[in-house]
Amino acid sequence: EVQLVESGGGLVQPGGSLRLSCTASGFVFGNHWMNWVRQAPGKGLDWVAIIKHDGSEKYYVDSVKGRFTISRDNANNSLFLQMNSLRAEDTAVYYCVREVYGGFDFWGQGTLVSASS
Amino acid sequence: DIQLTQTPSFLSASVGDRVTITCRASQGIGSYLAWYQQKPGKVPKFLIYDASTLQSGVPSRFSGSGSGTEFTLTISSLQHEDFATYYCQQLYSYPRTFGQGTKVEIK
């Protein structure tokens, strides 16, 4: 059974940092591009970042470029999102998401990040 | 960046109704479009890829069509379990943008 379990969310002051983790199981993690997608409370889906299966390519939405870094550890089936200089508008549930051909087929349950003073 | 605009943003319908949601892209994306369904408190469910191919296990009352800049998601006969918010997403380029969502509610 495919599982994606996020952790690391919490309350942080604007300007602070958090590191999100996602542990994958039930599939060959190293074969898949992986994404972070966020959803602010009561709002729509917002794609954040993607990393190639071997980590050699990474892409970000403009609003997080220079502040967020996506990375992965295939040996430990883990995906990460280092978030620096957090802003109030980064407040959202962050989902770890597996990509297959054509779309995003498995989503973790999400971890809540709240940037507030 | 490619923008996706869904219409309508809100839709009120009855069980058994035929429902159509439109997704328009700000530039051509071929058929690189996916559709998702999200129910309150749940994660999104992958419904359709390549604009018209149903994911495994998705009921046949769901269908997708379109290419280029205009796409549609159709539910041929709305069921109780279909009341949800639907999102389109383009996979043609980065960032992998989503539409703003269409909420389908019970009339």
Interface residues (C-beta under 8 A of the other chain):
Chain A: N35 G44 L45 D46 W47 I50 Y59 Y60 V61 D62 Y95 Y101 G102 G103 F104 D105 W107 G108 Q109 G110
Chain B: D1 A34 Y36 Q38 V43 P44 F46 Y49 D50 T53 Q55 T85 Y87 Q89 L91 Y94 P95 R96 T97 F98 G99 Q100 G101
